[in-house]
Amino acid sequence: MEEQQEKFEKNKGEIKKYFTVSLAVFLTFCACTTVIFLIFQYDKVAAGMENLMTILQPIIIGFVLAYLLNPVMKFLEKHILKLVDGRFKSPRKEQKFARNIGTLGAALFLILIIALLLEMIVPQLIKSISGMVTSLPTEVNSFINWINQYIKSENEVAEQLENMLRNSMQYLQNWAQTSLLPDIQTYIGSLTSGVLSVFKAMLNVIVGLIVSVYVLLSKEKFIGQAKKIMYAVFKPNHANALIETARKSNEIFSGFITGKLLDSAIVGMLCYIVLIIMKMPYALLVSVIVGVTNVIPFFGPLIGAVPSFLIILLAEPVKGLYFLIVILVLQQIDGNIIGPKILGNSTGLTSFWVVFAILVGGGLFGCAGMLLGVPAFAVIYYLIKNAVNHGLAKRKLSVETDDYIELQRIDKDSNEMIYPGKEVLQEAEPETPDTEAADNADDIDKNPRS
């Protein structure tokens, strides 16, 4: 009986081994087939993915809005719980009531912010842009006169600039007559398509807002389901690592995005106040440009300063130069005082890696990549750092980067970190025992009886 049991266990182990090998071969074959299919059918796969992303756009917008509104909802929920403490039959009902009111309040907060921004900014932007378009020829002529006034000694330079500007205006007029008017029907069609696209985008935002409400109401359940799947698929230590990575990613993204939005809003308001005090033209338009582009790290101030400078320069050339000084001082204040106070070291990246992340993210995904490239790369940097530190800790080596700057080698026997000065001492030390041994040998020769 025992022999049969042992034989059965042995056959069972062999069957399990063969099954594991067969499964690995099958999965490898499926992976290779999938890669080959993706290579040869890339266009169709890309088109299918684009269509899928279009379909899922309201869902994606909903999750993004829920992520941004979560801090507002948590703030409202916390204070509502204090107000209704003890007024319901069970704590669960209190929690549910606070969650519903907090979620509704967060959604209304977003709608209120959008309505206020549209009410304040859109009329002023329309007024500024229409005024700028109407006064553009006059401003160009004023700019030419300003050039003639301040470059009197350089008549040739002034004439060349004047001719260049006049030629540009003439080119615009010719383009309007020869290209714009004949193709007006095409432009109207494009405008109609653009209006439909804007309407569709607004509809997606509205649906996304509704989705965000449902996500906020049931976020704990979604989190629980995600953890449940992880522990069902992976081993506990691997699932723990994934959950810790997700927690750290949430910490990096939430800290960076909310902090950057607040920082950009403060910069935009400060810019508007300073421009109003200095009586700059198009103050609101320029402040909106500066505030919005400041969301992009590092390159944002440069991106926003260039069009803003040109807008003010055409209206009042001298104030355009003043604006450059203002924006330079403002960005220094933001980079050294406001930004560090709000953001702190939320990403853990040095300046080089910030620039690297912006360039790569912008090259791959445009403006969204420039904004999200920094926190995304911060997560990748965090994972690589943890993997490297784990490998060093297993080998009982230092995890401090400074310890490796002057490092020459690591002794394979003692696992000791050898630095240039330390190795010289180690090479010099063996001379002493050799000398003592030679002296002892001489003593033995002199006194053989001893």
Helices and strands as residue ranges (DSSP letters): H 2-40, H 42-55, H 57-83, H 91-150, H 155-175, I 176-180, H 184-217, H 219-233, H 236-277, H 283-293, H 300-315, H 317-333, I 334-338, H 339-343, H 351-394, G 401-404, E 409-410, E 417-418, H 420-428, H 431-446
